[in-house]
Amino acid sequence: MKNITLPIGIEDFTELRTEEYYYIDKTGIILELLSKKFKVNLITRPRRFGKTLTMSMLADFLDIRKDSKDIFTGLEITKHEEFCATWMNQWPVLFLSLKNVESLHFEGAYKLLKTVIADLCKKHAYLAESNCADNDDKKIFLRLKSGEMDEAEVKYSLYTIMRMMHAHFGKPVILLIDEYDVPLAKASENKYYVQMLDILKGILGISLKTNEFLKLSVITGCLRIAKESIFTGTNNFVSSSILDTRFQEFFGFREEEALRLLKDTGCAEHANLMKQWYDGYCFGEQDVYCPWDVLNYVNELKERPDAKPKNYWKNTSHNNIIRSFIGRTDLSVNEKFETLLQGKSINERICEDLTYDLLHSSESNLWSVLYLTGYLTKERAPVDSDTHEVFLRIPNEEIKSIFKESVTDCFLESIEALDRRELFQALWNGDDGIAAELISDILFDTISYHDYKESYYHAFTAGLFSGAGYIVESNYEYGLGRPDIVVKDTRKRTVLIFEAKYSDCEEHLEGDCRKALEQINVREYAEKFLHGYRKIICYGIAFYQKQCMIKKSC
């Protein structure tokens, strides 16, 4: 195995190259991006697909204050000598990241935004001493740098800095803005969207619309916010999303790149497992792996060759986007979620121009958001240009696990809010017929995923008693084995014992109930409760899809 250091969490291109981290060459995007004559370029991709590293690479390549020849030596872009002579370190660059501008309240987010602007000014502190910059601009710049700017100065901040840079260098400025929509996403979540939109619309509108000091701009984000909402009046504007073929190979790892990484690190035997868990995304017409997942998994394999794949998206950001849609009573989406969880596709219309305040307003927006944020991907079939409909599916096992966890959380929350007194009364009274009917009703309204089989229904049965004040034990050792579920009411000194089975067909439900009861009897699950408990009720419970049958022991 080669001694390779993987760049996990490294988003600074200079650091990645100078510290000799493993790098899959994506510099070809520089040529493709700058060869076009678009003034404003918006690139949207899901999180963890390399947007920030790409922007850092662009900044290092273009910035007139740097000498980047060494860090680009040997990379694809340097094969184009004439292009590099025109662009490499030839332009003033203003690079702003908004990915940390988030707060529960507008005041906190606005303060963070001003801090980000102040830090940006500190990186360009030379402008305060420039002999070429306007003196009035210098006064505003110092207020921006100190964080003491007013709202108007915040909205004009980038424009003011660019005007000063243009005066200082005698060249128009390249503006790079990373994760432009993070402040709006957080504002939407926390109910201050209108206020934050007003600020960002001012900053972007003033900086991008007929700005004589702008050479070009590259903006990245997760969603393409409707142009009329935030980019009003911006001319020569082009966007690239995961539906487009433009830049399709530059975000994420192509299969040959992922396999090369496995080979270079001595982990080639894990190729099939990694593909199952982290491949499956389709950008344009290119299949790609999520680079964040691949790097993390290979890093673990280097330490432990028997490491199993796991969910690396889970704690990187909020996954509540799925949860916010599951269980919507105003949308009939449960059957479609079940179809997706079974590994099948659904045909839906995708809307790329969205606004965060309307994300939850329609079913079409629901599928669009899940697709554009990477929780769903499209089949490679062509997009219908008239209806904008695509076939959507869950890309891989990692994302499927997030869906399943979201479904489980939704179920537990909905169960706790449900009036279950009739169900509990039936079970404590031994009325297995009524209990089976009530449980079947709950199942019918619940999103299920049938590949879990007994384990899914085991969790479902335990969840029925969630937050009800009972002691619920799952797979505890009693007698000669481990009953699936034991529910205790210590105040009344009564206990319910459940053994659950998954049936292959409806006709087998009753027989499987009998098998479950026989297991309870043979393995003596009830023996421990004979002393101290007044009432012990044993149930064999069998499930087939959304049907339930319960039999009580005689």
C-alpha positions as CSV (number, residue, x, y, z in Angstrom):
1,M,0.0,0.0,0.0
2,K,1.4,3.4,-1.0
3,N,2.0,6.1,1.6
4,I,-0.8,8.4,0.5
5,T,-2.4,11.2,2.5
6,L,-6.0,11.9,1.6
7,P,-7.3,15.5,1.7
8,I,-10.3,14.9,4.0
9,G,-11.8,18.3,4.9
10,I,-9.1,20.2,2.9
11,E,-10.8,22.9,0.9
12,D,-7.8,25.2,0.3
13,F,-6.1,24.3,-3.0
14,T,-2.7,25.7,-2.1
15,E,-2.6,23.7,1.1
16,L,-3.7,20.5,-0.8
17,R,-0.9,20.9,-3.4
18,T,2.0,22.2,-1.2
19,E,1.3,19.5,1.5
20,E,1.2,16.9,-1.2
21,Y,-2.2,15.5,-0.6
22,Y,-3.7,13.0,-3.0
23,Y,-5.4,15.0,-5.8
24,I,-7.5,13.9,-8.7
25,D,-6.9,16.5,-11.4
26,K,-10.0,18.7,-12.0
27,T,-8.2,21.7,-13.4
28,G,-9.8,21.2,-16.8
29,I,-12.8,23.1,-15.5
30,I,-10.7,26.3,-15.6
31,L,-10.3,26.1,-19.3
32,E,-13.9,25.2,-19.9
33,L,-15.2,27.9,-17.6
34,L,-13.0,30.8,-18.8
35,S,-13.1,30.1,-22.5
36,K,-16.8,31.0,-22.5
37,K,-17.7,34.7,-22.6
38,F,-20.3,34.7,-19.8
39,K,-20.2,37.5,-17.3
40,V,-21.9,35.7,-14.5
41,N,-21.6,31.9,-14.1
42,L,-23.8,30.1,-11.5
43,I,-22.8,26.5,-10.7
44,T,-25.1,24.5,-8.5
45,R,-24.2,21.1,-7.1
46,P,-25.2,19.1,-3.9
47,R,-23.0,19.6,-0.9
48,R,-19.8,17.6,-0.5
49,F,-19.1,17.5,-4.2
50,G,-16.1,19.8,-4.2
51,K,-17.5,23.2,-4.9
52,T,-15.4,25.1,-2.3
53,L,-12.1,23.4,-3.4
54,T,-12.9,24.3,-7.0
55,M,-13.4,27.9,-6.1
56,S,-10.2,27.9,-4.1
57,M,-8.4,26.5,-7.2
58,L,-9.9,29.2,-9.4
59,A,-8.8,31.9,-7.0
60,D,-5.2,30.5,-6.8
61,F,-5.0,30.3,-10.6
62,L,-6.3,33.8,-11.3
63,D,-5.2,36.0,-8.5
64,I,-2.8,38.7,-9.6
65,R,-1.3,38.9,-6.1
66,K,-0.1,35.3,-6.2
67,D,2.5,33.2,-8.1
68,S,0.8,29.9,-8.6
69,K,3.0,28.3,-11.2
70,D,4.5,25.7,-8.8
71,I,1.2,24.4,-7.4
72,F,-0.2,23.9,-10.9
73,T,2.9,22.2,-12.3
74,G,2.1,18.9,-13.9
75,L,-1.7,19.5,-13.9
76,E,-4.0,19.4,-17.0
77,I,-4.4,23.1,-17.2
78,T,-0.7,23.9,-17.7
79,K,-0.7,22.0,-21.1
80,H,-2.5,25.1,-22.4
81,E,0.4,27.6,-22.4
82,E,-1.2,30.4,-24.3
83,F,-4.3,30.2,-22.1
84,C,-2.2,30.2,-18.9
85,A,-0.3,33.2,-20.1
86,T,-3.6,35.2,-20.5
87,W,-5.2,34.1,-17.3
88,M,-2.8,32.7,-14.7
89,N,-2.2,35.3,-11.9
90,Q,-3.3,38.1,-14.3
91,W,-6.4,39.4,-12.6
92,P,-7.6,40.9,-9.3
93,V,-9.7,38.4,-7.5
94,L,-12.3,38.9,-4.8
95,F,-13.2,35.6,-3.2
96,L,-16.1,35.5,-0.7
97,S,-17.6,32.5,1.0
98,L,-21.0,32.7,2.7
99,K,-21.1,29.1,3.9
100,N,-20.8,30.1,7.6
101,V,-23.5,32.8,7.5
102,E,-26.2,31.0,9.5
103,S,-28.0,31.7,12.7
104,L,-31.3,31.1,14.4
105,H,-32.1,34.8,14.2
106,F,-31.7,37.5,11.5
107,E,-29.7,39.7,13.9
108,G,-27.1,36.9,14.4
109,A,-26.9,36.0,10.7
110,Y,-26.5,39.7,9.7
111,K,-23.7,40.2,12.3
112,L,-22.0,37.1,10.8
113,L,-22.4,38.5,7.3
114,K,-20.8,41.8,8.4
115,T,-17.9,39.8,10.0
116,V,-17.3,37.9,6.8
117,I,-17.2,41.2,4.9
118,A,-14.8,42.7,7.5
119,D,-12.5,39.6,7.2
120,L,-12.6,40.0,3.4
121,C,-11.4,43.6,3.7
122,K,-8.6,42.6,6.0
123,K,-7.4,40.2,3.3
124,H,-7.3,43.3,1.0
125,A,-6.0,45.8,3.6
126,Y,-3.5,47.2,1.1
127,L,-6.5,49.1,-0.5
128,A,-6.7,51.4,2.5
129,E,-3.2,52.7,1.6
130,S,-3.6,52.6,-2.2
131,N,-2.6,55.8,-3.9
132,C,-5.0,55.0,-6.7
133,A,-8.2,54.4,-4.7
134,D,-10.7,57.1,-4.1
135,N,-10.3,58.7,-0.6
136,D,-14.1,58.5,0.1
137,D,-14.0,54.8,-0.8
138,K,-11.1,54.4,1.6
139,K,-13.2,55.8,4.4
140,I,-16.1,53.4,3.6
141,F,-13.5,50.6,3.3
142,L,-12.2,51.2,6.8
143,R,-15.8,51.1,8.2
144,L,-16.3,47.8,6.3
145,K,-13.0,46.5,7.7
146,S,-13.9,47.4,11.3
147,G,-17.4,45.9,11.0
148,E,-19.0,49.3,11.7
149,M,-20.8,49.6,8.3
150,D,-24.5,50.6,7.9
151,E,-27.0,48.6,5.8
152,A,-26.4,50.6,2.6
153,E,-22.7,50.1,2.9
154,V,-23.2,46.4,3.4
155,K,-25.3,46.2,0.2
156,Y,-22.6,48.2,-1.7
157,S,-19.7,46.5,0.0
158,L,-18.5,44.2,-2.8
159,Y,-19.1,46.9,-5.4
160,T,-17.0,49.4,-3.3
161,I,-14.1,46.9,-2.8
162,M,-14.2,46.0,-6.6
163,R,-14.1,49.7,-7.5
164,M,-11.0,50.1,-5.3
165,M,-9.3,47.0,-6.7
166,H,-10.0,48.2,-10.2
167,A,-8.4,51.5,-9.5
168,H,-5.4,49.9,-7.7
169,F,-4.6,47.2,-10.3
170,G,-6.0,49.0,-13.4
171,K,-7.9,45.8,-14.4
172,P,-11.5,44.6,-13.9
173,V,-12.1,42.2,-11.0
174,I,-13.0,38.5,-11.0
175,L,-15.6,38.0,-8.3
176,L,-15.9,34.5,-6.8
177,I,-18.8,33.8,-4.3
178,D,-19.0,30.3,-2.7
179,E,-22.2,28.9,-1.2
180,Y,-24.2,32.0,-2.0
181,D,-27.5,30.4,-0.9
182,V,-26.5,29.1,2.5
183,P,-27.7,32.3,4.3
184,L,-31.0,32.1,2.5
185,A,-31.5,28.4,3.3
186,K,-30.9,29.0,7.0
187,A,-33.1,32.1,6.9
188,S,-35.9,30.0,5.4
189,E,-35.5,27.4,8.1
190,N,-35.6,30.0,10.8
191,K,-38.3,32.4,9.5
192,Y,-36.3,35.5,8.5
193,Y,-36.1,34.8,4.8
194,V,-37.5,38.1,3.6
195,Q,-34.9,40.1,5.6
196,M,-31.9,38.1,4.5
197,L,-33.2,38.1,0.9
198,D,-33.3,41.9,0.9
199,I,-29.7,42.1,2.0
200,L,-28.3,39.5,-0.4
201,K,-30.3,40.7,-3.3
202,G,-28.8,44.1,-2.7
203,I,-25.2,42.8,-2.5
204,L,-25.5,40.6,-5.5
205,G,-27.6,42.9,-7.6
206,I,-25.3,45.9,-7.2
207,S,-22.2,43.8,-7.7
208,L,-23.4,41.9,-10.8
209,K,-25.7,44.2,-12.7
210,T,-23.9,46.4,-15.2
211,N,-20.8,46.6,-13.0
212,E,-18.1,48.3,-15.0
213,F,-15.4,47.0,-12.6
214,L,-16.4,43.3,-13.1
215,K,-14.4,41.0,-15.4
216,L,-16.5,38.0,-14.7
217,S,-18.1,36.2,-11.7
218,V,-18.4,32.6,-10.7
219,I,-21.0,31.7,-8.0
220,T,-21.6,28.4,-6.5
221,G,-24.5,27.1,-4.4
222,C,-26.9,24.2,-3.8
223,L,-30.0,25.5,-5.5
224,R,-30.5,27.9,-8.4
225,I,-32.7,30.6,-6.9
226,A,-35.1,32.1,-9.4
227,K,-33.3,34.9,-11.3
228,E,-36.1,37.4,-10.7
229,S,-35.8,36.7,-7.0
230,I,-32.1,37.6,-6.5
231,F,-30.3,38.1,-9.8
232,T,-32.8,40.6,-11.3
233,G,-31.3,42.5,-14.2
234,T,-28.1,40.6,-14.3
235,N,-26.9,40.4,-18.0
236,N,-24.9,37.7,-19.7
237,F,-26.0,35.2,-17.0
238,V,-25.6,31.4,-17.4
239,S,-26.2,28.6,-14.9
240,S,-25.1,25.0,-14.7
241,S,-27.0,22.5,-12.6
242,I,-26.8,18.7,-12.3
243,L,-29.3,18.5,-15.2
244,D,-26.7,20.0,-17.5
245,T,-23.8,18.4,-19.3
246,R,-21.6,21.4,-18.8
247,F,-18.9,20.7,-16.1
248,Q,-20.5,17.3,-15.6
249,E,-17.1,15.5,-15.0
250,F,-15.6,18.1,-12.7
251,F,-17.7,17.7,-9.6
252,G,-17.5,14.2,-8.0
253,F,-15.3,11.2,-9.0
254,R,-15.9,9.4,-12.2
255,E,-15.7,5.6,-11.9
256,E,-12.2,5.4,-13.3
257,E,-11.0,8.0,-10.9
258,A,-12.5,6.2,-7.9
259,L,-11.0,2.9,-9.0
260,R,-7.6,4.5,-9.5
261,L,-7.8,5.9,-5.9
262,L,-8.6,2.4,-4.6
263,K,-5.8,0.9,-6.5
264,D,-3.3,3.6,-5.4
265,T,-4.2,3.0,-1.8
266,G,-4.2,-0.8,-2.0
267,C,-7.9,-1.1,-1.5
268,A,-9.0,-2.3,-4.9
269,E,-10.9,-5.3,-3.5
270,H,-13.5,-3.0,-2.0
271,A,-14.6,-1.5,-5.4
272,N,-18.0,-3.3,-5.6
273,L,-18.9,-2.3,-2.0
274,M,-17.9,1.3,-2.5
275,K,-19.9,1.5,-5.7
276,Q,-23.0,0.2,-4.0
277,W,-22.7,2.7,-1.2
278,Y,-21.3,5.9,-2.8
279,D,-21.8,5.8,-6.5
280,G,-25.1,6.3,-8.4
281,Y,-25.3,10.0,-9.0
282,C,-25.9,11.2,-12.5
283,F,-24.8,14.8,-13.4
284,G,-25.8,15.6,-16.9
285,E,-24.9,12.3,-18.6
286,Q,-21.9,11.5,-16.3
287,D,-22.2,8.9,-13.5
288,V,-20.2,10.0,-10.5
289,Y,-19.3,9.0,-6.9
290,C,-19.6,11.4,-4.0
291,P,-15.9,12.4,-3.3
292,W,-16.5,13.1,0.4
293,D,-17.8,9.6,1.0
294,V,-15.1,7.9,-1.1
295,L,-12.2,9.7,0.6
296,N,-13.6,9.0,4.1
297,Y,-14.2,5.3,3.4
298,V,-10.8,4.8,1.7
299,N,-9.2,6.5,4.7
300,E,-10.9,4.1,7.1
301,L,-9.9,1.1,4.9
302,K,-6.3,2.3,5.1
303,E,-6.5,2.0,8.9
304,R,-8.8,-1.0,9.0
305,P,-9.0,-3.2,5.9
306,D,-12.2,-4.8,7.2
307,A,-14.0,-1.5,7.7
308,K,-17.6,-1.5,6.6
309,P,-19.2,1.4,4.6
310,K,-21.2,3.8,6.6
311,N,-23.1,7.1,6.3
312,Y,-20.7,10.0,6.0
313,W,-23.4,12.4,5.0
314,K,-25.3,11.9,8.2
315,N,-23.5,14.5,10.3
316,T,-22.1,16.8,7.7
317,S,-25.2,19.0,7.5
318,H,-28.9,18.9,8.1
319,N,-30.7,15.9,6.7
320,N,-34.0,17.2,7.9
321,I,-34.9,18.1,4.3
322,I,-36.3,14.6,3.8
323,R,-38.0,14.6,7.2
324,S,-39.8,17.9,6.4
325,F,-41.6,16.2,3.5
326,I,-42.4,12.8,4.9
327,G,-45.7,12.7,6.6
328,R,-47.1,15.8,4.9
329,T,-50.9,15.4,5.1
330,D,-51.4,17.8,2.3
331,L,-49.3,15.8,-0.2
332,S,-50.0,12.2,-1.3
333,V,-46.3,11.1,-1.4
334,N,-46.1,8.1,0.9
335,E,-46.6,5.6,-2.0
336,K,-43.9,7.3,-4.0
337,F,-41.5,7.2,-1.1
338,E,-42.1,3.5,-0.7
339,T,-41.5,3.0,-4.4
340,L,-38.1,4.8,-4.0
341,L,-37.2,2.7,-1.0
342,Q,-37.8,-0.4,-3.0
343,G,-35.1,0.6,-5.4
344,K,-37.5,1.7,-8.1
345,S,-38.0,5.1,-10.0
346,I,-40.7,7.7,-10.0
347,N,-41.4,10.1,-12.9
348,E,-41.5,13.7,-11.8
349,R,-41.3,17.2,-13.1
350,I,-38.2,19.1,-12.0
351,C,-38.2,22.8,-11.5
352,E,-34.7,24.4,-11.3
353,D,-35.8,27.9,-10.6
354,L,-36.8,27.9,-6.9
355,T,-37.1,30.3,-4.0
356,Y,-36.5,29.1,-0.5
357,D,-39.7,30.5,0.8
358,L,-41.7,28.4,-1.6
359,L,-39.7,25.1,-1.4
360,H,-42.5,23.4,0.5
361,S,-45.4,24.8,-1.5
362,S,-46.0,22.0,-4.0
363,E,-45.2,18.4,-4.6
364,S,-43.2,19.3,-7.7
365,N,-41.0,21.5,-5.5
366,L,-40.5,18.6,-3.1
367,W,-39.1,16.3,-5.8
368,S,-37.0,19.1,-7.3
369,V,-35.4,20.0,-3.9
370,L,-34.6,16.3,-3.1
371,Y,-33.1,15.9,-6.6
372,L,-31.1,19.2,-6.7
373,T,-29.7,18.6,-3.2
374,G,-28.5,15.1,-4.0
375,Y,-31.0,12.9,-2.1
376,L,-32.4,11.7,-5.4
377,T,-30.7,11.3,-8.8
378,K,-32.0,10.9,-12.3
379,E,-31.9,7.9,-14.6
380,R,-29.7,8.4,-17.6
381,A,-32.7,8.6,-19.8
382,P,-33.0,12.0,-21.6
383,V,-34.9,14.8,-19.8
384,D,-38.3,15.6,-21.5
385,S,-37.6,19.1,-22.8
386,D,-41.3,20.0,-22.9
387,T,-42.5,18.7,-19.5
388,H,-39.1,18.8,-17.7
389,E,-39.9,15.3,-16.3
390,V,-37.2,12.9,-15.2
391,F,-37.1,9.5,-13.7
392,L,-35.8,9.8,-10.1
393,R,-34.3,7.2,-7.8
394,I,-32.3,7.0,-4.6
395,P,-28.7,6.9,-5.7
396,N,-27.1,4.5,-3.3
397,E,-27.2,2.6,0.0
398,E,-25.9,5.6,2.0
399,I,-28.8,7.9,0.9
400,K,-31.2,5.0,1.3
401,S,-30.2,4.7,5.0
402,I,-30.9,8.4,5.5
403,F,-34.4,7.9,4.0
404,K,-35.0,4.9,6.2
405,E,-33.9,6.8,9.3
406,S,-36.1,9.7,8.4
407,V,-39.1,7.4,7.9
408,T,-38.4,5.8,11.3
409,D,-38.2,9.2,13.0
410,C,-41.4,10.3,11.4
411,F,-43.2,7.2,12.5
412,L,-42.1,7.5,16.1
413,E,-43.2,11.2,16.2
414,S,-46.5,10.4,14.6
415,I,-47.1,7.5,16.9
416,E,-46.5,9.6,20.0
417,A,-49.0,12.1,18.8
418,L,-51.6,9.4,18.0
419,D,-54.4,8.4,20.4
420,R,-53.4,4.8,21.1
421,R,-55.7,4.2,24.1
422,E,-58.0,1.9,22.1
423,L,-55.0,-0.2,20.9
424,F,-53.5,-0.4,24.4
425,Q,-56.9,-1.4,25.9
426,A,-57.3,-4.1,23.3
427,L,-53.8,-5.5,24.0
428,W,-54.1,-5.4,27.8
429,N,-57.5,-7.1,27.5
430,G,-56.3,-9.8,25.2
431,D,-58.5,-8.8,22.3
432,D,-56.2,-9.8,19.5
433,G,-58.7,-9.2,16.7
434,I,-59.3,-5.5,17.5
435,A,-55.6,-5.0,18.1
436,A,-54.7,-6.5,14.7
437,E,-57.2,-4.2,13.0
438,L,-55.9,-1.1,14.7
439,I,-52.2,-2.0,14.0
440,S,-53.1,-2.6,10.3
441,D,-54.7,0.8,10.1
442,I,-51.4,2.4,11.4
443,L,-49.4,0.3,9.0
444,F,-51.5,1.5,6.1
445,D,-50.7,5.2,6.9
446,T,-47.0,4.5,7.4
447,I,-44.2,4.5,4.8
448,S,-42.6,1.1,4.8
449,Y,-39.5,-0.5,3.2
450,H,-39.9,-4.2,2.8
451,D,-36.3,-5.2,2.5
452,Y,-36.0,-5.0,6.3
453,K,-38.5,-7.8,6.7
454,E,-38.6,-9.0,10.4
455,S,-36.3,-6.3,11.7
456,Y,-38.5,-3.6,10.2
457,Y,-41.6,-5.0,11.8
458,H,-39.7,-5.6,15.0
459,A,-38.9,-1.9,15.2
460,F,-42.4,-1.0,14.2
461,T,-43.9,-3.1,17.0
462,A,-41.6,-1.5,19.6
463,G,-42.4,1.9,18.2
464,L,-46.1,1.4,18.9
465,F,-45.4,1.8,22.6
466,S,-43.0,4.7,22.3
467,G,-43.6,7.5,24.8
468,A,-46.6,5.8,26.3
469,G,-45.2,5.4,29.8
470,Y,-44.5,1.7,29.6
471,I,-41.2,-0.1,30.0
472,V,-40.3,-1.5,26.5
473,E,-37.5,-4.1,26.2
474,S,-36.3,-5.3,22.8
475,N,-34.3,-8.6,22.5
476,Y,-33.6,-8.9,26.2
477,E,-32.7,-12.3,27.4
478,Y,-35.6,-14.2,29.1
479,G,-36.0,-17.9,29.7
480,L,-34.1,-19.8,26.9
481,G,-33.9,-17.0,24.4
482,R,-34.7,-13.4,23.5
483,P,-38.3,-12.4,22.9
484,D,-38.7,-9.7,20.3
485,I,-40.6,-7.2,22.5
486,V,-41.5,-7.2,26.2
487,V,-43.8,-4.4,27.4
488,K,-44.2,-3.9,31.2
489,D,-46.8,-2.0,33.1
490,T,-45.2,-2.2,36.5
491,R,-47.9,-0.2,38.2
492,K,-50.5,-2.7,37.3
493,R,-48.0,-5.6,37.4
494,T,-48.9,-6.8,33.9
495,V,-46.7,-7.7,31.0
496,L,-47.1,-8.3,27.3
497,I,-44.7,-10.6,25.4
498,F,-44.5,-10.3,21.5
499,E,-42.8,-12.5,19.0
500,A,-43.0,-11.1,15.5
501,K,-42.7,-12.9,12.2
502,Y,-42.6,-11.7,8.5
503,S,-44.9,-13.8,6.3
504,D,-44.2,-14.6,2.6
505,C,-47.8,-14.2,1.7
506,E,-51.2,-13.4,3.2
507,E,-52.1,-17.1,3.5
508,H,-49.2,-17.7,5.8
509,L,-50.1,-15.1,8.4
510,E,-52.0,-17.4,10.7
511,G,-49.5,-20.1,10.6
512,D,-46.6,-17.7,11.3
513,C,-48.6,-16.4,14.3
514,R,-48.8,-20.0,15.6
515,K,-45.0,-20.5,15.1
516,A,-44.4,-17.3,17.1
517,L,-46.5,-18.5,20.0
518,E,-44.8,-21.9,19.9
519,Q,-41.4,-20.2,20.1
520,I,-42.6,-18.2,23.2
521,N,-43.7,-21.4,24.8
522,V,-40.7,-23.6,23.9
523,R,-38.2,-21.0,24.9
524,E,-40.1,-20.2,28.2
525,Y,-40.1,-16.4,27.7
526,A,-42.8,-16.0,30.3
527,E,-41.2,-18.0,33.1
528,K,-39.5,-15.1,34.7
529,F,-42.7,-13.1,35.1
530,L,-44.7,-15.9,36.9
531,H,-43.5,-14.5,40.2
532,G,-44.4,-10.8,40.8
533,Y,-46.7,-10.1,37.8
534,R,-50.4,-10.6,38.1
535,K,-51.1,-10.9,34.4
536,I,-48.9,-12.2,31.5
537,I,-50.2,-12.0,27.9
538,C,-48.2,-13.6,25.1
539,Y,-48.8,-12.6,21.5
540,G,-47.7,-14.1,18.2
541,I,-47.8,-11.3,15.6
542,A,-47.2,-11.8,11.9
543,F,-46.9,-9.2,9.1
544,Y,-47.3,-9.3,5.4
545,Q,-46.7,-6.0,3.7
546,K,-49.3,-3.7,5.4
547,Q,-51.4,-6.5,6.9
548,C,-51.1,-7.6,10.5
549,M,-52.5,-10.7,12.3
550,I,-52.2,-11.2,16.0
551,K,-52.9,-14.4,18.0
552,K,-53.0,-14.6,21.8
553,S,-51.7,-17.7,23.6
554,C,-54.5,-19.8,25.2
